[in-house]
Amino acid sequence: MRNAVKATAVECQESHDLCRLAQFWYVALLVQVGELDAGWRALDAIKTRRDAPESPRVAAASHAVRGKLLFAMGGIDDAIAEIEVGLRIAERSGVRPLLAPCYTVMALGALRRADMRVCFDFVDRLAVEALLGYFGQAAGAWVTAQAVESRSGVASAADLVSGIVTSPFVLRQLLVSEPAAASWLVRISGKLDAPDLAEMSVAAAFAASDEHPRFRVIRGSALHAAGLLEGDSGRLREAADLYPDRWCRASALEDMAGLLAKRYSEKDKAIRVLESARGAYNAVGARRDASRVVSKLREFGVRRGAVRTVECADILPHGLTKTEFAVADLVSQGYSNDEVGRQLFISRHTVAFHLKKVFQKVNVASRVELAATWKVR
């Protein structure tokens, strides 16, 4: 970070690409460590100094960094719009170093919006970048593991998770760049019955926090992971208060509610905390996460509406409801009823009920027919 500050302090009168790119590199570092207000100030400062036509590299970096900043602040839709522009420029101009970071944000954004078609499109692009030697992004491996677990279950992501946690360089890079990663690694390690991986993740998260004591987001990430591992709701509350990222804060609250729910006397408090998490997820457009919380609230007898759907038009084809549309879209991609239920946080029996309605409305008799005739966008 000190080197980045020094680089941006140098005044360049000729507006070289590398000098401009150093400014965006600095903003990207500020976003990475959760200094979001400082990131906006630095980005605005770059804007006021523009006095020459932008090269494709600079233009692509400008949109990509702005998108990453918007994403961290919870504006998923605006972030994706910015990154799409940056990607078009980068792909057209051959600016390969920007592709993997942009693909990662696009895949993660699609995952949070429950748009699995788009998510796996970008996961596939990440795989191509890895084959071509341009991957090098721990965050890309992490979002790929999330997508694989979401589609095929936790066991299918075991090797990816183990590879991330047991590689000190990859794990360190991930924990200082993605505040949501440490808690996810602990959560999935628990599902895999791999306490050693969870403990390694927490130890690495605290090591990162000790190495960067001034950054609250890294401390919050470590506390979140430790609170999950130790079953300590106090640490989860502290993590939620430290996070500048609204999605991460909602995640810590959701995990906190899970611990409170285990104690009957804390049921009402658990419901209130879940409601806060649901509101935060909805506020940042994380439809998939909001749906998961709605499912948990339903277990308490609290019914709340949520949009369980991929991105789709306001007027849906064939008179489908939004849930029917989501079921049809996933089934058309080859997902089983169990897998669809896991995506939408409904039972496989409910999936079968909606699928029957889809067949009637679309006028098909089988999943194969549906896949052959289904078109989105």
Secondary structure, 3 states (H helix, E strand, C coil): CHHHHHHHHCCCCCCCHHHHHHHHHHHHHHHHCCCHHHHHHHHHHHHHCCCCCCCHHHHHHHHHHHHHHHHHCCCHHHHHHHHHHHHHHHHHHCCHHHHHHHHHHHHHHHHHCCCHHHHHHHHHHHHHHHHCCCCCCHHHHHHHHHHHHHHHCHHHHHHHHHHHHCCHHHHHHHHHHCCCHHHHHHHHHHHCCCHHHHHHHHHHHHHHHHHCCCCHHHHHHHHHHHHHHHCCHHHHHHHHHHCCCHHHHHHHHHHHHHHHCCCHHHHHHHHHHHHHHHHHHHHCCCHHHHHHHHHHHHHCCCCCCCCCCCCCCCCCHHHCCHHHHHHHHHHHCCCCHHHHHHHHCCCHHHHHHHHHHHHHHHCCCCHHHHHHHCCCC
